[in-house]
């Protein structure tokens, strides 16, 4: 088993002190993953404090509003790359938390230096997710909310600071719904298939090779539009692609 110290701002004194105390008491008997951070300095601080893994991501989630509410954050691919560089040679794995919209985003995160990714919105639509199933305009959806949404903050009110008035919260997330995607096994099949396809295009046989032998190229807005289906009317959705 692994313990997670999971906060929106992992590069902070309380997180570092908590991590140090856990490692002081239990040493290598307990593995601890700490986060979240978005910079190499933050990653290095957690590694120096004894983290066995570092979680990267500040505001990339589909239901997260941290970047627009607070003005703080980092593009996820940049954060992963910076943290991977800071962690190089330490043996501490990097987990990319958030920002996965399509299966190809998993491949990109791994190529940027992540050892694993965490996924929220994609899994929120599967049958096994805890969100309530709802019917809206003839389509089936699953309800999904961020831990920084107002409802979630009220449900766990002891975890969050309030405003000076002491009565209200300042949310950094929203509540919404995502399309129903069927069983988890089907989604995982497509996720794994997408990663394998990406590795094939890059000419690598292992994830380690994907992290070390892949080159990135700058993509313009026109190039991004070109990457998606265009100049057609989609008449039947693919199981691993949806318009957003």
C-alpha positions in Angstrom: 0.0 0.0 0.0 1.0 3.6 -0.6 0.1 6.8 1.4 -0.8 9.9 -0.6 -0.4 13.4 0.8 -2.8 15.0 -1.7 -3.2 18.8 -1.7 -3.7 21.4 -4.3 -0.4 23.0 -3.3 2.2 20.5 -2.4 5.1 22.9 -2.4 4.2 24.2 1.0 5.6 24.0 4.6 2.7 21.9 6.0 3.0 19.3 3.3 6.8 19.0 3.6 6.7 18.8 7.4 4.0 16.2 7.3 6.0 14.1 4.8 9.1 14.4 6.9 7.3 13.4 10.0 5.8 10.3 8.3 9.2 9.2 7.0 10.8 9.9 10.4 8.3 7.7 12.1 8.1 4.9 9.6 11.1 5.2 7.3 11.0 2.8 4.3 8.2 0.8 5.9 5.7 3.2 4.4 5.9 4.6 0.9 4.5 8.1 0.5 3.5 9.9 -2.7 3.2 13.7 -2.2 1.8 16.5 -4.3 0.6 18.3 -6.1 3.4 20.4 -7.6 3.9 22.0 -11.0 7.6 23.1 -10.9 11.0 21.4 -10.7 11.7 23.3 -7.5 8.6 21.9 -5.9 9.3 18.4 -7.1 12.9 18.6 -5.8 11.7 19.9 -2.4 9.3 16.9 -2.0 12.0 14.4 -3.0 14.5 16.0 -0.6 11.8 15.6 2.1 11.6 11.9 1.5 8.8 11.4 -1.1 8.8 8.0 -2.8 6.7 9.5 -5.6 5.6 13.0 -6.7 2.3 14.0 -8.1 2.3 16.8 -10.7 -0.6 19.0 -11.7 -1.9 22.4 -10.8 -5.2 23.2 -12.5 -5.2 20.9 -15.6 -8.4 18.9 -14.6 -11.6 19.3 -16.6 -13.5 20.4 -13.5 -10.8 22.5 -12.0 -10.9 26.3 -12.0 -7.7 26.9 -10.0 -5.8 28.7 -12.7 -8.6 31.2 -13.5 -9.7 31.7 -9.9 -6.2 32.1 -8.4 -4.0 33.0 -11.4 -1.6 30.2 -10.4 -0.8 27.1 -12.3 1.2 25.5 -15.0 0.5 23.9 -18.4 0.5 20.2 -17.5 3.0 19.0 -20.2 5.4 21.7 -19.0 5.0 20.8 -15.4 5.6 17.2 -16.1 8.7 17.9 -18.1 10.1 20.3 -15.5 9.5 17.9 -12.6 10.9 14.9 -14.6 14.1 16.9 -15.2 14.3 17.7 -11.5 13.7 14.1 -10.5 16.2 12.7 -12.9 18.6 10.3 -11.2 16.7 10.2 -8.0 14.7 7.1 -8.8 11.5 8.8 -7.7 8.6 8.3 -10.1 6.5 11.2 -11.4 2.7 10.9 -11.7 0.9 13.3 -14.1 -2.4 14.2 -12.4 -5.0 15.7 -14.7 -5.4 17.0 -18.2 -6.1 13.7 -19.9 -8.8 14.3 -22.5 -7.9 11.7 -25.1 -5.9 8.5 -25.1 -3.1 10.3 -26.9 -2.6 12.6 -23.9 -1.5 9.6 -21.9 1.2 8.9 -24.4 2.3 12.6 -24.4 2.5 12.7 -20.6 4.6 9.5 -20.5 6.9 10.9 -23.2 7.3 14.1 -21.2 8.7 12.1 -18.3 5.8 10.8 -16.3 5.9 7.3 -15.0 2.1 7.1 -14.7 -1.0 9.3 -15.1 -4.1 9.9 -13.0 -7.4 10.2 -14.8 -10.6 11.8 -13.6 -13.2 12.9 -16.2 -12.6 10.0 -18.6 -13.3 7.5 -15.8 -16.1 9.5 -14.4 -18.4 8.4 -17.3 -18.0 4.7 -16.8 -20.6 2.4 -15.3 -18.6 1.7 -12.2 -18.1 5.4 -11.3 -20.0 6.7 -8.2 -21.7 9.6 -10.0 -25.4 9.4 -10.5 -26.6 8.4 -14.0 -28.9 11.0 -15.6 -30.7 11.4 -18.8 -30.4 14.8 -20.6 -31.8 15.7 -24.0 -32.0 12.0 -24.9 -28.5 11.1 -23.9 -27.1 9.4 -20.9 -24.6 11.1 -18.6 -22.9 10.6 -15.3 -22.7 13.4 -12.8 -19.1 14.6 -11.9 -17.8 17.2 -9.5 -14.4 18.4 -8.6 -13.0 18.2 -5.0 -12.7 22.0 -5.2 -16.3 22.5 -6.2 -18.7 24.2 -3.8 -20.7 21.0 -3.1 -17.6 18.9 -2.4 -16.1 21.7 -0.2 -19.3 21.8 1.9 -19.3 18.1 2.3 -15.7 18.1 3.5 -15.8 21.5 5.2 -13.1 20.7 7.7 -10.5 20.4 4.9 -10.9 23.9 3.4 -10.3 27.5 4.5 -13.2 29.9 4.4 -13.4 33.6 3.6 -12.9 36.3 6.2 -16.6 36.3 6.8 -16.3 32.6 7.9 -19.5 31.6 6.2 -18.6 31.0 2.5 -16.0 29.0 0.5 -14.0 30.1 -2.5 -14.4 27.2 -4.8 -11.7 26.2 -7.3 -13.8 23.6 -9.2 -17.2 23.0 -10.7 -20.0 20.4 -10.9 -21.1 19.0 -14.2 -21.8 15.8 -16.2 -19.9 13.7 -18.6 -21.1 11.4 -21.4 -21.8 7.8 -20.2 -19.0 5.5 -21.6 -20.1 2.0 -20.6 -18.0 -0.4 -18.7 -14.6 0.5 -17.4 -13.0 -2.5 -19.2 -13.9 -1.0 -22.6 -12.3 2.4 -21.8 -9.1 0.8 -20.4 -8.8 -1.3 -23.6 -8.9 1.9 -25.7 -6.5 3.7 -23.3 -3.9 0.9 -23.5 -4.4 0.6 -27.3 -3.8 4.4 -27.7 -0.6 4.2 -25.7 0.6 1.2 -27.7 -0.2 2.9 -31.0 1.7 6.0 -29.9 4.7 3.9 -28.9 4.6 2.3 -32.3 4.7 5.6 -34.1 7.6 6.7 -32.0 9.5 3.4 -32.7 9.9 2.4 -29.0 9.2 -0.9 -27.3 9.0 0.2 -23.6 7.7 3.1 -21.6 11.2 3.9 -20.5 12.3 4.3 -24.1 9.2 6.5 -24.7 10.4 8.8 -22.0 13.9 9.1 -23.2 13.8 8.7 -27.0 10.8 10.8 -28.0 11.0 14.3 -29.5 8.4 17.0 -29.1 7.5 19.5 -31.8 5.6 22.8 -31.4 2.1 22.7 -32.6 0.2 25.8 -33.8 -3.5 26.4 -33.4 -4.0 25.5 -37.0 -2.1 22.3 -36.5 -4.2 21.4 -33.6 -7.4 21.9 -35.6 -5.9 19.7 -38.3 -5.3 17.0 -35.8 -9.0 16.5 -35.2 -11.6 15.4 -37.7 -12.4 18.4 -40.0 -14.4 19.3 -43.0 -16.9 16.5 -42.4 -20.1 16.0 -40.4 -19.6 13.2 -37.9 -22.5 10.8 -38.3 -21.3 8.1 -35.9 -19.0 8.7 -32.9 -16.0 6.5 -32.4 -15.7 4.8 -29.0 -12.5 6.6 -28.3 -13.2 10.1 -29.6 -15.7 12.8 -28.8 -16.1 16.4 -29.8 -15.3 18.8 -26.9 
